[in-house]
């Protein structure tokens, strides 16, 4: 890992912590004001931080007392002075107040980060799962 990778990989750790804490502010702080997100759920895209914040508030608010553990694996980075790309497999595991797993799913993600006066911020994020050709259903388990 080179020194440019460290803040990019730190963004993944900060993402995990913000989701576990259900902290809208900490989560949204990872993103640039002009972020464009291609998410898997509900909307074709989220343009700008206000639209993304609204989605995050809905997601975290829908969890009630549940929490979500996020885990990134096989993260690969490509970095330059002010631009970085990280792609990884990501798993989301919902747990109850006793830590019992309620449900889980795996996705693929690619994040593009830009460095500005506020540090590294996600300027674009794309999340996906493959589609089973015979059923046209999303595959939520990494095989």
Backbone bond lengths (Angstrom), bond angles and torsions (degrees), N, CA, C in turn:
res aa  C-N    CA-C-N  psi(-1)  N-CA   C-N-CA  omega(-1)  CA-C   N-CA-C  phi
1 X - - - 1.452 - - 1.524 108.21 -
2 X 1.324 116.90 130.89 1.457 118.87 175.74 1.528 109.35 -91.39
3 X 1.312 117.14 173.43 1.463 120.59 -174.64 1.521 112.58 -66.44
4 X 1.324 118.18 -26.16 1.465 119.85 177.70 1.527 111.58 -70.87
5 X 1.328 117.73 -26.71 1.463 120.81 179.68 1.525 112.49 -68.54
6 X 1.327 117.36 -30.13 1.465 120.95 -172.96 1.527 113.53 -57.32
7 X 1.331 120.91 -50.58 1.473 118.55 179.61 1.532 112.75 -68.09
8 X 1.309 116.88 -27.82 1.463 120.32 178.64 1.525 109.49 -69.99
9 X 1.319 116.67 -47.13 1.461 120.07 177.50 1.524 110.91 -68.09
10 X 1.332 117.66 -29.51 1.467 120.64 174.88 1.526 110.27 -63.11
11 X 1.325 117.26 -34.63 1.464 120.52 177.60 1.528 110.80 -60.26
12 X 1.337 117.40 -36.53 1.465 120.23 176.89 1.522 110.72 -65.81
13 X 1.332 117.02 -42.07 1.468 120.37 177.28 1.530 110.93 -63.98
14 X 1.325 116.81 -40.51 1.465 120.75 178.91 1.525 110.99 -66.53
15 X 1.321 117.15 -35.77 1.466 122.52 175.92 1.525 109.42 -60.47
16 X 1.336 116.39 -49.48 1.466 121.04 -179.53 1.530 110.74 -59.00
17 X 1.322 117.36 -45.46 1.463 121.68 -178.04 1.526 111.51 -65.47
18 X 1.326 117.35 -41.42 1.468 120.79 -179.31 1.518 111.09 -65.71
19 X 1.328 117.59 -40.27 1.464 120.54 178.79 1.524 110.08 -66.60
20 X 1.316 117.68 -45.71 1.462 120.33 179.79 1.524 111.28 -59.83
21 X 1.333 116.98 -39.52 1.464 121.82 179.60 1.530 112.40 -80.28
22 X 1.331 117.15 -9.28 1.464 122.60 -174.06 1.528 110.72 53.77
23 X 1.333 115.73 41.17 1.455 122.07 -179.29 1.527 109.85 -94.95
24 X 1.312 115.38 101.98 1.464 120.54 179.25 1.521 109.93 -57.98
25 X 1.334 116.80 -46.64 1.460 119.97 -176.68 1.527 112.01 -62.20
26 X 1.336 117.31 -44.71 1.468 120.30 -179.95 1.523 110.74 -65.48
27 X 1.322 116.78 -38.88 1.463 120.99 -179.48 1.525 110.47 -67.05
28 X 1.309 116.55 -50.27 1.462 120.82 -177.02 1.530 110.90 -65.67
29 X 1.327 117.47 -28.88 1.467 121.11 179.16 1.524 112.57 -63.61
30 X 1.322 117.83 -16.53 1.462 121.30 177.94 1.527 112.49 -74.73
31 X 1.320 117.14 -13.98 1.458 122.84 -170.32 1.523 112.05 -109.79
32 X 1.319 114.79 148.14 1.457 123.33 174.61 1.528 110.26 -71.28
33 X 1.304 116.75 152.23 1.470 121.62 179.31 1.527 112.47 -56.89
34 X 1.318 116.86 -30.74 1.468 121.65 -175.69 1.531 111.77 -105.58
35 X 1.322 116.77 26.84 1.460 121.72 -177.22 1.529 111.62 -57.19
36 X 1.326 115.11 147.32 1.463 122.39 171.54 1.519 106.52 -124.02
37 X 1.339 116.32 118.97 1.459 121.36 -176.54 1.518 109.71 -116.49
38 X 1.325 115.59 127.41 1.458 122.56 169.68 1.526 105.71 -102.04
39 X 1.323 116.03 94.70 1.452 122.51 -177.31 1.521 108.75 -95.23
40 X 1.306 116.81 166.79 1.468 120.46 -178.61 1.518 113.77 -85.65
41 X 1.323 118.31 -17.13 1.455 120.18 -166.83 1.521 112.21 -116.34
42 X 1.312 115.49 126.54 1.456 122.22 163.34 1.507 118.38 80.90
43 X 1.304 118.57 -47.72 1.462 120.98 -174.76 1.530 109.29 -123.26
44 X 1.307 115.28 148.34 1.460 120.66 178.98 1.527 110.36 -63.16
45 X 1.351 116.14 -40.28 1.461 120.38 177.20 1.525 109.02 -161.43
46 X 1.324 114.71 162.10 1.462 122.43 174.61 1.518 106.37 -120.00
47 X 1.327 115.43 119.47 1.452 122.52 -176.61 1.520 109.64 -106.34
48 X 1.303 118.03 111.02 1.456 122.12 177.44 1.516 112.71 91.03
49 X 1.319 114.03 159.94 1.455 121.37 -173.25 1.528 112.64 -67.29
50 X 1.319 119.45 -31.69 1.473 121.02 -179.91 1.526 110.70 -65.08
51 X 1.314 116.95 -44.21 1.469 120.37 179.00 1.526 110.19 -65.99
52 X 1.331 116.96 -40.28 1.461 120.73 -179.68 1.530 110.32 -67.56
53 X 1.336 117.43 -41.20 1.464 121.25 177.55 1.525 110.47 -59.08
54 X 1.309 117.28 -43.05 1.465 120.72 -180.00 1.529 111.07 -60.69
55 X 1.332 117.45 -41.07 1.454 120.57 177.74 1.527 110.76 -64.76
56 X 1.318 116.85 -44.54 1.464 121.67 -178.63 1.525 110.43 -63.54
57 X 1.324 117.60 -42.56 1.468 120.84 177.31 1.526 110.77 -59.20
58 X 1.322 116.39 -41.57 1.463 120.48 178.10 1.516 111.87 -65.67
59 X 1.331 116.76 -43.23 1.467 121.42 179.57 1.522 110.72 -62.43
60 X 1.318 116.99 -56.46 1.465 120.10 -177.48 1.527 111.05 -63.34
61 X 1.328 116.85 -38.70 1.458 120.61 179.57 1.517 112.71 -65.19
62 X 1.318 117.07 -30.11 1.472 120.94 -178.36 1.528 112.22 -74.64
63 X 1.308 117.54 -12.52 1.465 120.85 -174.39 1.527 113.44 -78.70
64 X 1.321 117.89 -18.90 1.460 119.09 -177.31 1.517 109.94 58.42
65 X 1.339 116.83 -125.75 1.469 120.93 -179.71 1.530 112.43 -87.10
66 X 1.318 117.19 -6.83 1.467 120.58 177.95 1.525 109.93 -69.71
67 X 1.323 114.16 157.00 1.451 120.81 171.81 1.518 107.91 -129.00
68 X 1.318 115.98 164.63 1.463 120.65 -178.64 1.522 109.16 -124.81
69 X 1.322 114.34 126.85 1.463 121.29 174.28 1.527 107.26 -96.87
70 X 1.312 115.65 124.69 1.467 122.06 178.67 1.518 107.97 -106.48
71 X 1.325 115.44 138.41 1.456 120.36 176.03 1.523 108.83 -135.57
72 X 1.320 116.22 126.89 1.459 122.03 175.39 1.526 108.61 -99.52
73 X 1.322 116.40 139.53 1.460 120.08 175.87 1.518 109.68 -135.46
74 X 1.322 114.74 156.05 1.470 122.67 179.62 1.532 112.48 53.88
75 X 1.322 116.47 37.28 1.468 120.12 179.31 1.522 109.66 -66.48
76 X 1.312 115.67 130.55 1.464 123.07 178.23 1.526 107.55 -124.86
77 X 1.322 116.29 135.45 1.460 120.00 -178.09 1.520 110.98 -120.73
78 X 1.310 113.52 150.00 1.458 122.76 169.83 1.521 104.17 -129.76
79 X 1.331 117.43 119.74 1.457 120.09 -174.83 1.514 111.88 -127.24
80 X 1.314 113.58 148.39 1.458 122.59 171.79 1.529 105.63 -134.26
81 X 1.290 117.53 -171.29 1.464 119.95 -175.14 1.532 112.83 -55.88
82 X 1.322 118.06 -52.92 1.463 121.12 -173.93 1.529 113.78 -122.55
83 X 1.317 116.88 13.14 1.450 120.94 -177.49 1.518 109.36 -143.52
84 X 1.339 116.00 139.46 1.464 120.36 179.47 1.520 109.13 -146.05
85 X 1.302 114.96 149.18 1.458 121.93 174.86 1.518 106.94 -126.59
86 X 1.313 116.22 135.42 1.453 121.49 174.18 1.516 107.37 -130.09
87 X 1.323 116.30 133.57 1.458 119.80 173.51 1.513 107.47 -126.99
88 X 1.332 114.94 146.39 1.460 119.89 -174.31 1.516 109.75 -161.18
89 X 1.313 114.49 166.71 1.453 121.21 166.61 1.518 105.93 -92.18
90 X 1.303 116.46 143.15 1.463 120.10 -177.60 1.526 109.27 -134.04
91 X 1.312 116.13 135.70 1.461 120.30 175.65 1.520 108.71 -116.79
92 X 1.313 114.73 143.31 1.459 123.51 177.55 1.523 106.97 -119.73
93 X 1.335 116.26 124.40 1.453 120.53 -179.27 1.527 108.30 -125.70
94 X 1.342 116.30 114.21 1.465 121.07 176.52 1.523 108.54 -80.85
95 X 1.332 115.19 133.49 1.465 120.29 178.76 1.521 109.69 -127.31
96 X 1.333 116.08 153.13 1.458 119.94 175.74 1.528 109.58 -86.86
97 X 1.329 116.94 -175.90 1.459 121.09 -176.05 1.523 113.01 -64.80
98 X 1.331 117.51 -17.77 1.464 121.65 177.20 1.532 112.52 -94.88
99 X 1.321 117.10 1.78 1.461 120.88 179.83 1.514 113.95 85.31
100 X 1.331 116.98 10.38 1.465 121.19 -179.89 1.532 109.01 -81.15
101 X 1.323 115.87 130.85 1.459 120.46 179.60 1.521 110.75 -68.09
102 X 1.330 115.73 129.02 1.459 122.20 179.31 1.527 111.76 -99.63
103 X 1.314 116.56 -38.04 1.464 122.47 179.93 1.523 107.27 -168.36
104 X 1.330 114.85 163.56 1.460 118.60 178.04 1.521 109.33 -155.89
105 X 1.314 114.34 162.93 1.462 120.72 174.90 1.512 108.76 -156.51
106 X 1.321 114.76 157.99 1.458 122.67 176.38 1.520 108.98 -114.85
107 X 1.310 115.97 146.07 1.463 123.42 175.61 1.520 108.56 -136.01
108 X 1.325 114.03 174.63 1.458 122.16 169.44 1.525 105.87 -114.32
109 X 1.309 117.17 144.15 1.462 118.65 178.25 1.521 110.68 -140.30
110 X 1.301 114.55 147.44 1.452 123.31 171.10 1.522 106.81 -130.61
111 X 1.319 116.01 129.79 1.460 121.66 177.98 1.517 108.80 -124.15
112 X 1.311 115.87 134.09 1.452 122.31 172.51 1.519 107.16 -107.30
113 X 1.317 116.14 126.73 1.453 121.57 -179.44 1.516 110.26 -115.76
114 X 1.308 114.96 141.60 1.456 120.96 173.93 1.516 109.19 -117.44
115 X 1.312 116.23 145.46 1.462 120.14 178.59 1.517 108.88 -101.34
116 X 1.329 115.61 127.62 1.454 121.30 176.40 1.531 108.20 -134.70
117 X 1.315 117.68 -163.95 1.469 120.91 -177.07 1.529 112.60 -64.23
118 X 1.336 118.06 -18.91 1.467 122.34 177.80 1.526 111.98 -92.74
119 X 1.311 118.15 4.77 1.463 121.60 -177.54 1.520 110.52 97.94
120 X 1.329 116.09 -158.27 1.459 122.12 -179.66 1.524 109.54 -81.97
121 X 1.328 116.74 128.72 1.464 123.05 178.40 1.522 109.16 -131.26
122 X 1.308 116.36 145.07 1.463 121.32 177.32 1.524 107.75 -74.66
123 X 1.322 116.84 120.49 1.464 121.65 178.94 1.521 111.78 -100.87
124 X 1.339 115.70 -21.23 1.464 119.96 176.59 1.524 108.28 -152.30
125 X 1.330 115.09 138.62 1.467 120.98 176.24 1.520 107.94 -137.03
126 X 1.315 114.81 137.46 1.465 121.03 179.19 1.524 107.34 -132.09
127 X 1.330 115.96 124.21 1.457 122.03 179.81 1.517 108.57 -118.64
128 X 1.333 116.15 139.89 1.465 118.93 -179.48 1.515 111.12 -152.66
129 X 1.310 114.60 165.69 1.461 124.53 168.01 1.514 106.55 -137.16
130 X 1.320 117.84 148.20 1.461 118.75 177.96 1.532 110.53 -69.18
131 X 1.311 115.04 158.41 1.463 122.03 179.00 1.530 109.04 -108.87
132 X 1.320 115.94 130.39 1.461 121.09 175.49 1.528 107.41 -70.79
133 X 1.314 116.93 118.79 1.460 121.78 -176.07 1.517 114.28 -63.17
134 X 1.321 117.95 -28.80 1.468 119.94 -177.72 1.520 113.06 -83.30
135 X 1.342 117.26 -23.54 1.470 119.70 -177.72 1.522 112.85 -117.63
136 X 1.310 117.75 -11.86 1.470 125.48 -171.71 1.527 112.49 55.61
137 X 1.322 117.28 26.99 1.466 122.44 176.76 1.537 108.97 -99.24
138 X 1.337 114.28 144.59 1.466 118.87 175.73 1.527 109.66 -66.95
139 X 1.315 114.89 143.70 1.464 121.13 177.74 1.535 106.76 -99.44
140 X 1.331 116.48 112.36 1.458 121.44 -175.40 1.524 114.30 -101.18
141 X 1.302 117.10 10.70 1.455 121.89 176.79 1.514 108.46 -124.38
142 X 1.307 115.52 124.67 1.458 119.79 177.60 1.517 108.56 -71.64
143 X 1.295 115.74 129.87 1.469 120.93 -178.47 1.492 111.88 -104.02
